[in-house]
């Protein structure tokens, strides 16, 4: 049965040709009915005409509703239809010839209908049959048409058949081509979808007009939509559906608002999805171009990175635990306190590398030698992590074993090198600076095993000297030789030992450098060792812009006490600002008070006040980000003891601590400031956004 619903028929198809031919046939029947009524025929001819019209209508109905659905598109069907239809045309031409001018045109619709249903040969044959019928009827009914009219009408019939046949054939070829392209495109689409559905990423493709053309299986799963439902719809509708399932729907839609002015813009963003499950998605949206470079659409790719982020967080947590363990191990190798010498003031400082560099094996040490000298050591191990800490321990304890037996630093490093070379792997080595310092004469004998050279700041002239004597790093050549150096220090001079974590601190690929380090020592060398250490640390942090240190940072500053300060006992200590360091602070201040021969009662009260100040520093004086240190400075002048506890926290409002009334007995805190004021003669606060200094003074 031929469909009569135009929505089910595609232009150029066989069904479309049948439908057009059927409409043309019924139109011809209607036109003939009008011609019969208007022709003014006598009763007999009119009745004959009505009979022919009824027979033609029955034939049209039978042909289109019975013959074609049963026999289909076969040549016999077309020939039978052609002969019968031409016969009807001849009959109507004979009936209307004398009453209707140009009635011979009745053959033209017959030719067109035949051409639509058949091929070019059938169309030409119909033209020939129409010409024969026209000539035969004209001759039989008389008068015969003139030769010119006969030739013209025959040409019209033949031309109509040829043109109609060619047009019908081209339409059918075009339709078959479209069908072939459609089948090919469908096959490609299904294969493409098969590939896209195998990808673990959600993909949405929209054409240049913003119509959704492809939604793969993964995208449908991510956003709980039917993969076929959005097809053919504006992509903005799908984007709204996706946005409603994200943490920030408005922000998500604003991403795509930029495409109005820049359709070829690439978007990269992370999306927090909350429905149907909490996920973290990475979105890439980019333009799609054809071979000629023309914009044809846009592709959006959604990648679920939830599991990757979770695993990365777990790895980072495990790494951070390992880093803290290695740092704790490394700090355990460092001496608990600096030596207390009458003519020398020492300050040591260590900062472990941050980030993925972890602990890099820098260390320092002090040792008392049998001849009364004090050995100072600064080392740097090749490598990172626990292995570097192990090598640092090897170097430290080997040096401690041989140091009492070797008075010459060069000879000592030769023995240490021979020992460590037997235990270190081929790819590892140790840089080490060793010095034997005579505190009475302020004389330093030293040897350097590939370490960065120490610096001596001359207080009298302000000059900076490099101590360059030494040799190869430890662990490379077992029989390496090391040359000893000798330097005499004067009152006020400073000896600065450091590791390359100071001079090689990076900033956009550029190191801090020896030149900046020398300028820093010249600017701060006139102060105390603690001030110089703080200046160096702050300068390095400012240079790296609070970035991660790629290497450990170790500093050891030793100053010969100036003659003007011999009667003024001054000591300094720099520690990480951590609650676990309060005991070290109390021990440091206690040793200072013992050397002053302070009364036991006064010492206890000072230590209690210092403990409260240190507790406040560790609780409120830490930076929000980065490392925090606390600096303790003890001094005595004309019987007055001053203890300064300095932190690098954000500071506070001094007016909040100026109250003198008793603290609330039921409050959880607030007693520390009250105790400090009660136990000390003077308590002074100096605070800013760079830190807080608490100065405690007590007359002995």
N, C-alpha and C positions, 0 to 999 in steps of 0.2 A: 504494500500500500504506500503510495507517495504521500510524504508528509506535507501538510498544508500550513504548518507553523513555520513562519519565516525565521524564527530564532534558532531552529534546528538545521537550517540550510545555509551553507557557505557559498559565497559568490564564486561562480566558475565550476562548481561541482555538477555532477549529473542530475542530482535532485534539483539544483537551482535551474538548470536548463529545462527540465521537465516542467517545473513550476511556471517559468516564464512562457514556455510554449503553451501550457494549459491556459494561462491567462490570455495569451494572444488568440487562442482558438475560441474561447468563450467571448472574447471581445469581438471577434469576427462574426460569430453567430448573432450577437446583439446588433452589430452594425447592419447585417443582412436583414434582420427583423425590422429595423427602422426603414431600410431601403424599400422593403416590400410594402410597408404602410404608406410611405410617401410617394411611391411610384405611380399610383393610380391605376393599377391593373384591373382588368375585368374580373368578374367573379370566378370564372374557371381558372384563369391564370393565378389569381390570388390564392385560391384554394390549393392549387398545385404548388405554389410557393410556400405556403404554410406547411404542406406535407414535406417538401424538401427540407425546410428549416427544422421541423421536428426530427426528421431522419438524421440531419447533420448533428443536431444536439445529442441524439442517442448515440451516434457514432463517436462524437467527442467524449461523451461520458464513458462509453465502453472502452475506447482506446486508452484513455488516461487512467481509468480506475480498474480495468480488468486486463487488458492486453499487456500494457507496459509492466505492471507489477508482476505478471506471471512470466512473461517471456523476456523481459528485460531489454538490455541494449544489444539487439542482434540485427543484422542487416535485413533478414526477411521481414522482421517486424517493421523496420523503417520503410522498406519497399511497399509492403501492403498498405501501410498508412499513407504513403505518398500517392499511390495509385488511386485509393478510395477518395482521398481529400481532393486530388486534382479532378476526379470525376464529379464530385459535388460542385467544385468551382466552375467546371464547364456547364453544368446544369443551370446554376444560378446566372452565369454569364449569358446563356441562351435565353433565359427568362427575362432578364432585366436589360438586355442589349438595346432594345428599341426605346426604353423608357428612361434609363439612367445613363447619363453621359459618363464616359470613362469607366464603365462597369467592368472593363477588362482588368482593372486594378485589383479585382477580387483574387487574382492569382498571386499577388505579392505576399499577403499574409500566409498563404499556403507554403510558398517557397521559404519564408523566414522560419515558420514553425518546423518544417522539415529539416532545415539547416541546423536549428538548435538541437534537434533530437538525433541527428545522424552525423555524417562526415561531409567533407567537401564533395566527394563523388555523388552522394545522395542529393546534395543541394544543386549540383549542376544538372543531374538527371531530372530533378523536379522542374528546373528552369526549362529544360528541353520539352518535358511533357506539357508544361503550361503553354509553351509556344505552339506545340502541335495542336493542343486542345483549342487554343485561341484561333488558330488558322482554320481548323476543321469546323468549329462552330460558326465562324464568320462566313465561310464559304457555304455551309449548309443552310443557314438562316438567311443569308443574303441581306443587303448587298455586301460583297467582299470588300475588305478595307483596301485602301490604296497601298501600293507597294511601300511607299515611304513610311506610312503609319504602321504597316505590318512589320517592317524592319525595325522601326523605333521601339515598338512594344516588345518584339522578340529580344532586342538588346537589353531592354529594361529587365525582362524576366531573367535572362541569363546572368546579367550583372548582379541582380539582386541575389540570385542563388550563390554566385561565387563569393560576393562580399559577405553574405550571411554565413556561409560555410567557413570562410577564413576567420571571421570574428569568433564564431563558435569554437573553432579549433584552437585559436590563440587563448581564449578564455579557459578552455579545458587544460591546455598546456600550463598556463599560469597557475591554475588550481593545483595541478599535479606537482608543479615545482614547489608551491607553498606547502603542500602536504609532505613532500620529501624533506623540505627544510624543517618543517615542524617535527617530523619523526626524528630527524637528525638532532635537532635542538633538544627534543625530549630525551633522546638517548644520552646526549652529552650532559643534560641536566641531572638525569638519574645517576650517571656515573660520577658527576661532580658531587652530587649529594652523598653518594656512597663514600667518596673520599672525605668530604667535609664531616660526615657523621662519624668517621673513624678517628677524628681529631679530638683531643681532649681540651678543646677551647671552643667557647661559644662564638659563632660567626653570624653576623647579620649583614646582608648586602642589599643596598637600595640603589635604584637607578638615578639618573640625573634629575628627574622630576621629583625625587624623594619618595618613590613608591617601593615598598619592600618586595624584593624578588627572591631572596633566599634566607631561610632561617634554619640552621642545622640543628641536629638532635641535641647537642650539648647546650646550645643557647636555650632551647625549649626546656631542658631539665633545670638549668640554672634559675630561670625566671618563671617556671611553671606555666608555660603557655603552649598552645597547640602550634606545632611547627607550620601547619598549613593555614591556620586562621589569619595571621597577619599578612599573608601574601596578597598583593594587589592593593593593600591599604597604605595610606601615608605613613612614613616611618616615624613621624612625630607621635602618632598614637601608640606605637610600640615603645617609644622612648618614655612616654608618660607612664606606661605600665611598668617599665623597668624602674623608673624614678621612684614610684610609690613604694618600692621594695628596698630602697636604700636608706641610709642614715640621714642624708641631707638631700631630699628630693629637689629643692630649689637650686642648690649648687650643681647638681647633676644636669639639670636642664639648662642652666646658664653656660655650661661647657659648650653645648651645641648651638647656642645663640650666636657665637662668633662666626659660624659658618654662613650666616646670611650675607656678610660682606666679604668673607674669604672662603669660598667653597672648596678650595684646594688646600686648606689648612690641615696640618696633622695635629692630633690631640693625643696626649699621653697623661694619664691620671690614674690614681688609685681610688677605688670605690668601695665603701663599706656597705655591704649588703646585710639586711636584717631579716628579710623574708625571702623564701620559705625557711632559710637557715642563715645563721651568722657566718658570713664569709668575707674575705678580703680579696677583691678582684682588681686586676690590673687591666685598664682599658687602653686600647690603641684604636684610634679612628683616623683613617687616612683615605685620600682620594684614589680612585681607580681610573686608569687611562687605557685607551686602545693603542694599537700599533702606531697610529699617526700622532699620538700624543694628546688626543682630545679627551676631555673629561667625560666618562661614561657612567660614573656612579660613585658610591662610597662604601667602604667595608669597615665594619666595627668588629673588633676582636676582644673578647672578654676572657681573661686567663685567671683561673682560680689559684691564688698563691697562698691560700690559708695554711695549707700543710707546710709549704716552704717557709713561711714566716714563723710558724710554730717550731719547726725543726731548727731554724736559724736562731730563734730565741733560746732553745734548749742548748744548742752548741755554744752560744754566747755565754749562757749561764755556767755551763761546765768549764768553758775556757776561763771565765772570770774566777771561778773557784780554784782552778789550777794556778792562775796568775797570783791570786792571793796567797795560796800555799807556798808558791815559789818565792814570793816577796817576803812572806813571814820567815821562810828558811834563810833567805839572803840577809834579812835584818838580824836574824839570830846569830849570824857570823860576825856582825859588826860589834865593836866594843861597847859596853854599857855606858861608859863615861870617858871623857877626855882626861888626860893626866893633869894633876894640879901641881904646877911648878911655880916657884917664887918669882922668877924673872921672865916667865913666858906665859902668854895668854893664848889659849887654843880654842877654836870653834870648829866643829865638824858638822857636815850636813850631807844627807843622802836622800835622793828622790828616785824611786823605781820608775822604769819606763812604763808608759801607759799603752792601752790598746793591745794590738796583737803582737807588739814587740815583747810584752811581758817583762820579766826581769832579765837584764842583760849581763849580769855578773860583775858589775863595778863594786869595789869594796875598799875600805881603808882600815888601818889597824895601828895600835901603839904597843910598844914592848919596852920593858925596862931591861937594860943591858948590864952585865956584871961590872963594867967600869964606871957606872953612874950615868951614862948617857941614856937617852930615850930614843928608840927607833920609831920613825914615822913611815908608814907604808901607804901607797896609793896604787891600786891595781885595776886592770880592765881585762876581762876574759872574753875571748872570741866566742860568740854564740848567744843563745837566749834560753830562758826557761830553767828548769831544774838542772839540766846538764851544765849550763853556765855556772849555776850556784855550786854544783859539785866541784867544778874546776877551780872556782874561787876558794872553796874550802881546802882543796889540795894545795894550792899555792900558799894560802895563809898558814896552814899548820906545818908545811915543809919549811917555810921561812922561820916560823917560831922555833922549830927544832934546831936549825943550823945557826941562827943569829947569835946565841950566846957563845958559840965557838969561833966566830969569825969577826975580827975587829975591822977588817977592811971590807967596805961595801961591795967592791968589784969582785973580790974573791968569794964573798957570800953568794952573789948572784950566779957565779959560775957553778957552785955546788948545787944551788937550787935548780938551775937550768938542767944540769945533768940528771937530777932526780926526776923532775917533772917530765923531761923528754921521754923517759922510759914508760910513763903512764898515760901521757896524752895521745889521742889519735892523731894521725898525720895531718888532718885538716884543721886541727885546733891549736891555739897558741895563747899565751898570756903576756899582756903588757904590764910592766911593774916598775914602780919608782920606789927606791928604798933610800932612806936617809937616817944617819945616826947623829942626833942633835945633842950637843953638850949644853945643858941649861945654864951652867955657871959662866962659861966663856962665850956663849952664844955663837958656837961654831958648828957648822953642818958639814959632815962628810957624806957623800951620796953616790949612787950609781943608778943608771937608768936603762931598763931593758925594753927599749922600743916604745916607752910611754911618752905621752905629750910632755914637753919639758916644763918643769916647775918655773915659777916666776918669783923673783925677789923685788919687792918695792923698797926703795931707799928713802927713808923718812927725811933725811937731811937735804937731799937734792931733788926728790920727786921723780927720780929716774926709775925705769923698769929694766931688770936684767933677766935674761934667759939662762937657765942651768941646763946645758946641753950635753954634758958628759954621759956616756953610756955605751950601749951596744944593741945587739939583735934581740928581738922578742924571745921570751922563754918558750921552749918546746919545739924549736925548729932545727937547730943544730946542737948536738949534744956537747961538742967541744968549743962552743962559742966563748969569746973572751970579753970582759967588761972592764971599762976604765973608770976609776973612781975620781970624783971631783971634790973640791974643797971650797967653802965659802964662809966668810966671817960676817956676822950680822951685828949691826949697831942698834942702840936703843931707838925704838920707834919703827925699825924695819919690819917688814912683813914677808913671810914665806907663804906662797900660795901654791898648794897642790890641788889638782883637778883632773877630771877625766874628759875624754873627747865629747861626752854628752853635752858639755857646755859650749864648746867652740863649734860643734857640728849641728847644733839645734837648727832645724830647717824652717824656712819661710818661703813658700812658693819655689822650692828647689834651691834656694840660696842659703848657705850656712851662716850662723852668727858670726863666726870668723875670729881669728886671733887678734886682728886690729881692733875690733870693737871691745874684745875682752881686755886688751891692754889699756884702752882709753878708760874703761870702767874702773880698772884698778888704780889708774892715776887719779881719777876723780874722787874715789872713796878710800884711797890708801891712807889718808890722813886721819881717818876715824878709827873705830875699834874693829876687831875681827868679826864680831857679830853683825855690825852695820855693813861691812863689806860682803859678808855671806848673803845677807838679805838683799843687798843691791844687785848682786849677781843673779840670785834666784828670780827676783822680780824682772830684771832686764831680759832674762831668757824667756820667761813666761810671756812678757809683752812682745818679744820678737816672734814667738810662735803663735801669737794671738790666741792664747789659751787652747792651742791644739794639742794633740797627743805627742808626748815626747817619744822619739824613736829610740832613744838610748838612755841608760841610767845617767843620773847626774850626781856626782860625788864631789864634795869640796872639803878641803882641810886648810884652814888659815891659822898660822902661828905668828904671833907678834912678840918681839922683844919689848918688854914694858919700858916706855920712855922714862928718862931720869926724873921728869917732873911728876910722874905717877907712881914712883916707887913706894911712897908713903901711903898711897891710895890703892887699896886692894879692890880690883875690879875683875869680875868673872862673868862670862856669858855662856848661854846654852841655847841651842836651837833644836827643837824636836817637832815631830808631826803632832798636830793638834788633835789628840785622841785621848779619851778618858783613861786608857790604860797607861798613859805617860805621866799621870799625876804623881805616882810614887817616885819616878825618876826626878821630877821637879823638886819634890820635898827632899830627896837625898842630896841633890845638888846644892840646895840652899842650906841644908843641915851641915854639909861639909864646909861650906863657906863660913858659917857661924862658928864651927869648931876651930877653924884656923884663926878666927878673930878672938877666940877664948871668951865668947859671949856667955853670960850667965845662963844656967839651965832654964830658969823660969822664963826669962825673956826669949830664949831660943824657942821654947815650946809655944809661946804665944805668937811669935813671928811665923813659925811653921804652920800653926793653925790658920792664921790669916792668909798666908801664901796658898795653903790648900784650898781655901774658899775662893780666892781669886782665880786659881788655876781651874777649879771646877766650873766657875762661871765662864771662863774662856773656852773650855771644851764644849760647854753646853750652848752658849749663845754666840761664840766668836768664830764659828766655822763659815767658810764660804758656801754659797748655794751650789756652786759647781767648782770643779778643780780641786787642787790640794790645798790644805790649810796647815800652817805652822804656828807654833807658839815660841816666843823668844823670851828668855829669862835673863835679866841682867842684875847682878848683885854688886854693890859698891859700899864702901865705908869711908866716911870723911869726918874727922874730928869727933868721933864717938857716935855718929849717926849712921845707922844702917839703912840703905835704900834698896828695895827690891822692886823691879819693874817687870810686870807680866804683860807682854804685848801679843795681840792676835791680829789676824788679817780679815776679820769678819765684817759685816755690814755696818757696824756701829749702832748707837742707840741714842735716845733722848736723855741727856744728862739730868734734866729736871726731874725725871722719874726716880732718881736714886739720891736726891738731896734731902729726903725725909729723915728725921732724927728720932721719931717716936719709936716705941717698942713695936716689934713685929706682931702680927696676929698669931696668937698661940695655936689657933686651929687651922691656920693656913698650911699648905703643903710645902711652901718655900718662903724666901724673903728674909731668912736669918743670916745669910752670908754677909751682906753689906753691913748689917748691924754688928756682927762679930768683928769684921775688919775695922770698923770705926772705934769699937770699944777696946780692941787689943793694940792698935797702932796709934802713934801720936798724930799721924797725918795720912789721909787717904785722898789721892788725887786721880781724877779721871780725865783722859785726853782721848776723844773719840771723833771719828769721821767715817765716811763711807769706805775708806781704805783700811780701817782697823781701829782697835782700841788699846790704849796703854793704861794700865792700872799701876800707879806708883804708891808703894807702901813705905813709910818712913817710921823709924823707932829709934829713940836715943837710948844707948846702953848705959 
